[in-house]
């Protein structure tokens, strides 16, 4: 019985730690952000559909820069500069992606999907409603 209580406490603790980590992204909905891809990458991609975003996630994490660049040549990907301004429309925490509305660049006004980790460093940015006079 004692082992069950300890196991339950450990499970609850781990759940709360994971929930806190996910919260950093959930709080970004409606906020102005910069899409921050890996350091040294000038060009990133915004997927026009969720399946293509899954490919971007896979390629950016495991396939290397050359194969990632090949994925950017897809007709379902908008090529953007690293640090492009956007607003987060939706976050899918367990799928690791977010839908954004681009606020700058050639594709201003278009929306698509990016990997969640590309939104790191944006947690302190204001909500868009607060930035509009």
N, CA and C atoms as a LAMMPS dump frame, in Angstrom:
ITEM: TIMESTEP
0
ITEM: NUMBER OF ATOMS
399
ITEM: BOX BOUNDS ff ff ff
-5.0000000000000000e+02 5.0000000000000000e+02
-5.0000000000000000e+02 5.0000000000000000e+02
-5.0000000000000000e+02 5.0000000000000000e+02
ITEM: ATOMS id mol type element x y z
1 1 1 N 0.822 -1.202 0
2 1 2 C 0 0 0
3 1 3 C 0.868 1.269 0
4 2 1 N 1.968 1.215 0.749
5 2 2 C 2.867 2.37 0.828
6 2 3 C 3.484 2.655 -0.546
7 3 1 N 3.871 1.602 -1.286
8 3 2 C 4.458 1.777 -2.618
9 3 3 C 3.46 2.41 -3.574
10 4 1 N 2.185 2.056 -3.428
11 4 2 C 1.15 2.627 -4.287
12 4 3 C 0.998 4.127 -4.041
13 5 1 N 1.049 4.535 -2.784
14 5 2 C 0.949 5.964 -2.453
15 5 3 C 2.136 6.734 -3.017
16 6 1 N 3.326 6.174 -2.871
17 6 2 C 4.529 6.834 -3.385
18 6 3 C 4.454 6.94 -4.902
19 7 1 N 4.033 5.868 -5.549
20 7 2 C 3.893 5.877 -7.009
21 7 3 C 2.869 6.912 -7.461
22 8 1 N 1.775 7.024 -6.75
23 8 2 C 0.742 8.012 -7.069
24 8 3 C 1.274 9.435 -6.912
25 9 1 N 2.019 9.687 -5.86
26 9 2 C 2.59 11.023 -5.627
27 9 3 C 3.587 11.371 -6.733
28 10 1 N 4.428 10.407 -7.108
29 10 2 C 5.4 10.642 -8.179
30 10 3 C 4.675 10.922 -9.494
31 11 1 N 3.633 10.172 -9.786
32 11 2 C 2.862 10.375 -11.012
33 11 3 C 2.236 11.769 -11.037
34 12 1 N 1.644 12.178 -9.936
35 12 2 C 1.02 13.513 -9.869
36 12 3 C 2.077 14.601 -10.058
37 13 1 N 3.222 14.445 -9.421
38 13 2 C 4.303 15.424 -9.557
39 13 3 C 4.759 15.535 -11.009
40 14 1 N 4.994 14.39 -11.659
41 14 2 C 5.428 14.405 -13.059
42 14 3 C 4.377 15.023 -13.97
43 15 1 N 3.104 14.736 -13.694
44 15 2 C 2.025 15.31 -14.483
45 15 3 C 2.013 16.83 -14.359
46 16 1 N 2.174 17.341 -13.148
47 16 2 C 2.17 18.787 -12.936
48 16 3 C 3.371 19.462 -13.585
49 17 1 N 4.529 18.805 -13.537
50 17 2 C 5.715 19.365 -14.184
51 17 3 C 5.496 19.438 -15.696
52 18 1 N 4.956 18.369 -16.282
53 18 2 C 4.684 18.367 -17.728
54 18 3 C 3.646 19.411 -18.089
55 19 1 N 2.619 19.544 -17.267
56 19 2 C 1.562 20.515 -17.521
57 19 3 C 2.113 21.932 -17.499
58 20 1 N 3.015 22.217 -16.578
59 20 2 C 3.628 23.54 -16.511
60 20 3 C 4.428 23.815 -17.783
61 21 1 N 5.163 22.825 -18.28
62 21 2 C 5.933 22.988 -19.517
63 21 3 C 5.039 23.26 -20.703
64 22 1 N 3.902 22.582 -20.789
65 22 2 C 2.964 22.811 -21.877
66 22 3 C 2.311 24.18 -21.75
67 23 1 N 2.154 24.664 -20.53
68 23 2 C 1.497 25.945 -20.299
69 23 3 C 2.205 27.097 -20.959
70 24 1 N 3.54 26.996 -21.113
71 24 2 C 4.28 28.085 -21.737
72 24 3 C 3.823 28.304 -23.176
73 25 1 N 3.369 27.256 -23.827
74 25 2 C 2.897 27.382 -25.199
75 25 3 C 1.408 27.721 -25.26
76 26 1 N 0.615 27.15 -24.372
77 26 2 C -0.829 27.4 -24.378
78 26 3 C -1.115 28.881 -24.149
79 27 1 N -0.272 29.545 -23.365
80 27 2 C -0.459 30.967 -23.074
81 27 3 C -0.154 31.858 -24.267
82 28 1 N 0.397 31.307 -25.334
83 28 2 C 0.761 32.118 -26.498
84 28 3 C -0.411 32.411 -27.43
85 29 1 N -1.524 31.731 -27.284
86 29 2 C -2.667 31.954 -28.181
87 29 3 C -3.098 33.412 -28.084
88 30 1 N -3.178 34.078 -29.234
89 30 2 C -3.57 35.478 -29.292
90 30 3 C -2.423 36.447 -29.099
91 31 1 N -1.199 35.952 -28.938
92 31 2 C -0.059 36.835 -28.706
93 31 3 C 0.768 37.029 -29.967
94 32 1 N 1.386 38.189 -30.042
95 32 2 C 2.329 38.525 -31.094
96 32 3 C 3.626 37.787 -30.788
97 33 1 N 4.187 37.118 -31.776
98 33 2 C 5.398 36.328 -31.569
99 33 3 C 6.378 36.541 -32.715
100 34 1 N 7.585 36.081 -32.504
101 34 2 C 8.56 35.933 -33.582
102 34 3 C 8.774 34.44 -33.748
103 35 1 N 8.756 33.977 -34.978
104 35 2 C 9.004 32.571 -35.256
105 35 3 C 10.521 32.384 -35.245
106 36 1 N 11.011 31.734 -34.208
107 36 2 C 12.447 31.591 -33.966
108 36 3 C 12.902 30.17 -34.276
109 37 1 N 13.355 29.96 -35.484
110 37 2 C 13.872 28.651 -35.855
111 37 3 C 15.261 28.436 -35.288
112 38 1 N 15.884 27.324 -35.623
113 38 2 C 17.237 27.039 -35.137
114 38 3 C 18.216 28.155 -35.49
115 39 1 N 19.164 28.385 -34.601
116 39 2 C 20.177 29.415 -34.836
117 39 3 C 20.941 29.119 -36.124
118 40 1 N 21.184 30.146 -36.876
119 40 2 C 21.934 29.995 -38.114
120 40 3 C 21.077 29.656 -39.331
121 41 1 N 19.8 29.376 -39.119
122 41 2 C 18.909 29.069 -40.249
123 41 3 C 18.25 30.374 -40.685
124 42 1 N 18.517 30.81 -41.892
125 42 2 C 17.923 32.053 -42.406
126 42 3 C 16.489 31.859 -42.853
127 43 1 N 16.197 30.715 -43.483
128 43 2 C 14.876 30.475 -44.054
129 43 3 C 14.186 29.335 -43.298
130 44 1 N 12.922 29.557 -42.968
131 44 2 C 12.083 28.558 -42.309
132 44 3 C 10.872 28.299 -43.193
133 45 1 N 10.002 27.426 -42.741
134 45 2 C 8.787 27.141 -43.487
135 45 3 C 7.56 27.201 -42.608
136 46 1 N 6.482 27.678 -43.182
137 46 2 C 5.174 27.645 -42.536
138 46 3 C 4.317 26.714 -43.384
139 47 1 N 3.894 25.618 -42.773
140 47 2 C 3.122 24.611 -43.503
141 47 3 C 1.677 25.071 -43.668
142 48 1 N 1.134 24.859 -44.849
143 48 2 C -0.246 25.264 -45.106
144 48 3 C -1.263 24.277 -44.539
145 49 1 N -0.815 23.076 -44.188
146 49 2 C -1.716 22.101 -43.559
147 49 3 C -0.956 21.372 -42.45
148 50 1 N -1.694 20.696 -41.604
149 50 2 C -1.096 20.044 -40.439
150 50 3 C -0.178 18.879 -40.809
151 51 1 N -0.528 18.125 -41.839
152 51 2 C 0.317 16.992 -42.235
153 51 3 C 1.684 17.469 -42.71
154 52 1 N 1.713 18.552 -43.454
155 52 2 C 2.986 19.095 -43.916
156 52 3 C 3.792 19.614 -42.727
157 53 1 N 3.115 20.166 -41.728
158 53 2 C 3.812 20.618 -40.525
159 53 3 C 4.474 19.434 -39.82
160 54 1 N 3.783 18.296 -39.783
161 54 2 C 4.387 17.098 -39.19
162 54 3 C 5.681 16.732 -39.919
163 55 1 N 5.692 16.877 -41.246
164 55 2 C 6.904 16.618 -42.029
165 55 3 C 8.005 17.625 -41.677
166 56 1 N 7.623 18.909 -41.545
167 56 2 C 8.599 19.931 -41.165
168 56 3 C 9.221 19.619 -39.815
169 57 1 N 8.385 19.206 -38.869
170 57 2 C 8.882 18.875 -37.529
171 57 3 C 9.889 17.74 -37.625
172 58 1 N 9.528 16.699 -38.333
173 58 2 C 10.402 15.543 -38.486
174 58 3 C 11.714 15.927 -39.16
175 59 1 N 11.625 16.669 -40.242
176 59 2 C 12.827 17.051 -40.982
177 59 3 C 13.723 17.995 -40.183
178 60 1 N 13.121 18.945 -39.466
179 60 2 C 13.944 19.903 -38.73
180 60 3 C 14.649 19.249 -37.546
181 61 1 N 14.064 18.206 -36.991
182 61 2 C 14.67 17.551 -35.821
183 61 3 C 15.666 16.467 -36.185
184 62 1 N 15.407 15.727 -37.276
185 62 2 C 16.171 14.515 -37.498
186 62 3 C 16.883 14.415 -38.844
187 63 1 N 16.476 15.167 -39.825
188 63 2 C 16.985 14.918 -41.173
189 63 3 C 18.127 15.836 -41.587
190 64 1 N 18.397 16.859 -40.845
191 64 2 C 19.471 17.768 -41.226
192 64 3 C 18.984 18.879 -42.135
193 65 1 N 19.821 19.866 -42.283
194 65 2 C 19.457 21.081 -43.01
195 65 3 C 19.179 20.821 -44.495
196 66 1 N 19.943 19.969 -45.143
197 66 2 C 19.767 19.735 -46.588
198 66 3 C 18.388 19.139 -46.866
199 67 1 N 18.012 18.106 -46.114
200 67 2 C 16.694 17.495 -46.322
201 67 3 C 15.566 18.434 -45.896
202 68 1 N 15.827 19.268 -44.883
203 68 2 C 14.835 20.264 -44.487
204 68 3 C 14.594 21.238 -45.637
205 69 1 N 15.667 21.675 -46.28
206 69 2 C 15.538 22.594 -47.421
207 69 3 C 14.727 21.974 -48.55
208 70 1 N 14.874 20.673 -48.764
209 70 2 C 14.079 19.989 -49.786
210 70 3 C 12.601 20.019 -49.431
211 71 1 N 12.283 19.902 -48.135
212 71 2 C 10.893 19.969 -47.696
213 71 3 C 10.326 21.364 -47.947
214 72 1 N 11.155 22.391 -47.825
215 72 2 C 10.707 23.763 -48.068
216 72 3 C 10.301 23.988 -49.524
217 73 1 N 10.775 23.146 -50.424
218 73 2 C 10.433 23.273 -51.844
219 73 3 C 9.011 22.791 -52.142
220 74 1 N 8.338 22.243 -51.151
221 74 2 C 6.972 21.749 -51.322
222 74 3 C 6.029 22.912 -51.629
223 75 1 N 4.979 22.619 -52.376
224 75 2 C 3.962 23.635 -52.663
225 75 3 C 3.102 23.934 -51.441
226 76 1 N 3.211 23.11 -50.4
227 76 2 C 2.412 23.293 -49.192
228 76 3 C 3.169 24.036 -48.102
229 77 1 N 4.281 24.673 -48.447
230 77 2 C 5.104 25.37 -47.463
231 77 3 C 5.396 26.789 -47.941
232 78 1 N 5.158 27.746 -47.056
233 78 2 C 5.529 29.138 -47.319
234 78 3 C 6.937 29.344 -46.767
235 79 1 N 7.823 29.844 -47.577
236 79 2 C 9.197 30.101 -47.134
237 79 3 C 9.234 31.487 -46.493
238 80 1 N 9.674 31.529 -45.237
239 80 2 C 9.756 32.792 -44.505
240 80 3 C 11.154 32.955 -43.917
241 81 1 N 11.478 34.181 -43.556
242 81 2 C 12.75 34.446 -42.885
243 81 3 C 12.62 34.067 -41.41
244 82 1 N 13.731 33.616 -40.842
245 82 2 C 13.776 33.363 -39.41
246 82 3 C 13.45 34.678 -38.685
247 83 1 N 12.724 34.606 -37.613
248 83 2 C 12.302 35.743 -36.786
249 83 3 C 11.186 36.572 -37.435
250 84 1 N 10.385 35.953 -38.285
251 84 2 C 9.225 36.611 -38.873
252 84 3 C 8.17 36.836 -37.797
253 85 1 N 7.491 37.969 -37.845
254 85 2 C 6.455 38.306 -36.873
255 85 3 C 5.145 37.596 -37.227
256 86 1 N 4.434 37.161 -36.178
257 86 2 C 3.167 36.453 -36.381
258 86 3 C 2.314 36.575 -35.125
259 87 1 N 1.074 36.12 -35.234
260 87 2 C 0.173 35.996 -34.085
261 87 3 C -0.222 34.526 -33.996
262 88 1 N -0.203 33.979 -32.798
263 88 2 C -0.577 32.584 -32.602
264 88 3 C -2.097 32.487 -32.593
265 89 1 N -2.631 31.631 -33.467
266 89 2 C -4.076 31.44 -33.584
267 89 3 C -4.529 30.229 -32.778
268 90 1 N -3.732 29.171 -32.825
269 90 2 C -4.123 27.91 -32.192
270 90 3 C -2.862 27.147 -31.807
271 91 1 N -2.942 26.407 -30.706
272 91 2 C -1.828 25.581 -30.268
273 91 3 C -2.328 24.156 -30.073
274 92 1 N -1.625 23.207 -30.662
275 92 2 C -1.91 21.781 -30.452
276 92 3 C -0.723 21.214 -29.68
277 93 1 N -0.836 21.253 -28.346
278 93 2 C 0.276 20.902 -27.48
279 93 3 C 0.8 19.498 -27.715
280 94 1 N -0.08 18.525 -27.736
281 94 2 C 0.35 17.133 -27.821
282 94 3 C 0.836 16.748 -29.211
283 95 1 N 0.549 17.576 -30.199
284 95 2 C 1.042 17.321 -31.554
285 95 3 C 2.291 18.153 -31.853
286 96 1 N 2.613 19.101 -30.965
287 96 2 C 3.836 19.874 -31.119
288 96 3 C 3.813 20.919 -32.204
289 97 1 N 2.626 21.498 -32.455
290 97 2 C 2.553 22.499 -33.525
291 97 3 C 1.583 23.618 -33.151
292 98 1 N 1.735 24.734 -33.852
293 98 2 C 0.881 25.892 -33.616
294 98 3 C 0.506 26.519 -34.947
295 99 1 N -0.701 27.03 -35.007
296 99 2 C -1.14 27.76 -36.2
297 99 3 C -0.876 29.242 -35.956
298 100 1 N -0.265 29.881 -36.939
299 100 2 C 0.084 31.295 -36.808
300 100 3 C -0.444 32.083 -37.997
301 101 1 N -0.678 33.365 -37.765
302 101 2 C -1.037 34.33 -38.805
303 101 3 C 0.186 35.218 -38.997
304 102 1 N 0.746 35.232 -40.197
305 102 2 C 1.959 36.002 -40.467
306 102 3 C 1.66 37.495 -40.523
307 103 1 N 2.494 38.279 -39.837
308 103 2 C 2.296 39.728 -39.761
309 103 3 C 3.332 40.517 -40.56
310 104 1 N 4.305 39.827 -41.117
311 104 2 C 5.331 40.526 -41.893
312 104 3 C 5.841 39.62 -42.996
313 105 1 N 6.558 40.22 -43.909
314 105 2 C 7.152 39.456 -44.998
315 105 3 C 6.242 39.34 -46.202
316 106 1 N 6.69 38.575 -47.162
317 106 2 C 5.992 38.412 -48.428
318 106 3 C 4.61 37.776 -48.26
319 107 1 N 4.444 36.938 -47.249
320 107 2 C 3.184 36.221 -47.048
321 107 3 C 2.338 36.829 -45.929
322 108 1 N 2.518 38.11 -45.667
323 108 2 C 1.752 38.804 -44.635
324 108 3 C 0.25 38.565 -44.842
325 109 1 N -0.43 38.191 -43.765
326 109 2 C -1.862 37.951 -43.82
327 109 3 C -2.234 36.487 -44.043
328 110 1 N -1.264 35.654 -44.379
329 110 2 C -1.536 34.23 -44.578
330 110 3 C -1.296 33.487 -43.26
331 111 1 N -1.889 32.306 -43.153
332 111 2 C -1.714 31.528 -41.931
333 111 3 C -1.239 30.127 -42.27
334 112 1 N -0.644 29.488 -41.278
335 112 2 C -0.157 28.131 -41.439
336 112 3 C 0.381 27.599 -40.124
337 113 1 N 1.019 26.449 -40.201
338 113 2 C 1.458 25.708 -39.019
339 113 3 C 2.979 25.686 -38.906
340 114 1 N 3.472 25.833 -37.663
341 114 2 C 4.91 25.764 -37.374
342 114 3 C 5.128 24.855 -36.162
343 115 1 N 6.333 24.295 -36.038
344 115 2 C 6.65 23.518 -34.841
345 115 3 C 6.61 24.407 -33.591
346 116 1 N 6.103 23.866 -32.497
347 116 2 C 5.988 24.635 -31.254
348 116 3 C 7.317 25.197 -30.778
349 117 1 N 8.393 24.425 -30.912
350 117 2 C 9.663 24.899 -30.381
351 117 3 C 10.161 26.148 -31.096
352 118 1 N 9.625 26.444 -32.279
353 118 2 C 10.001 27.674 -32.967
354 118 3 C 9.369 28.905 -32.319
355 119 1 N 8.521 28.7 -31.324
356 119 2 C 7.915 29.82 -30.606
357 119 3 C 8.595 30.074 -29.263
358 120 1 N 9.662 29.332 -28.975
359 120 2 C 10.401 29.557 -27.73
360 120 3 C 10.903 30.99 -27.668
361 121 1 N 10.928 31.532 -26.463
362 121 2 C 11.408 32.897 -26.262
363 121 3 C 10.334 33.953 -26.437
364 122 1 N 9.08 33.543 -26.603
365 122 2 C 7.998 34.494 -26.84
366 122 3 C 7.016 34.614 -25.664
367 123 1 N 7.285 33.919 -24.583
368 123 2 C 6.312 33.855 -23.497
369 123 3 C 6.007 35.219 -22.865
370 124 1 N 6.913 36.148 -22.944
371 124 2 C 6.702 37.466 -22.325
372 124 3 C 6.086 38.491 -23.273
373 125 1 N 5.824 38.108 -24.486
374 125 2 C 5.254 39.063 -25.456
375 125 3 C 3.807 39.373 -25.111
376 126 1 N 3.36 40.564 -25.451
377 126 2 C 1.974 40.956 -25.12
378 126 3 C 0.942 40.282 -26.024
379 127 1 N -0.274 40.25 -25.53
380 127 2 C -1.396 39.813 -26.37
381 127 3 C -1.593 40.853 -27.455
382 128 1 N -2.036 40.436 -28.624
383 128 2 C -2.179 41.35 -29.752
384 128 3 C -3.147 42.478 -29.422
385 129 1 N -4.22 42.187 -28.721
386 129 2 C -5.211 43.206 -28.38
387 129 3 C -4.583 44.352 -27.596
388 130 1 N -3.547 44.082 -26.817
389 130 2 C -2.913 45.122 -26.033
390 130 3 C -1.991 45.988 -26.866
391 131 1 N -1.594 45.507 -28.046
392 131 2 C -0.655 46.273 -28.865
393 131 3 C -1.356 47.172 -29.886
394 132 1 N -2.652 46.966 -30.069
395 132 2 C -3.402 47.774 -31.025
396 132 3 C -3.976 48.988 -30.304
397 133 1 N -3.723 50.204 -30.818
398 133 2 C -4.224 51.412 -30.131
399 133 3 C -5.733 51.527 -30.175
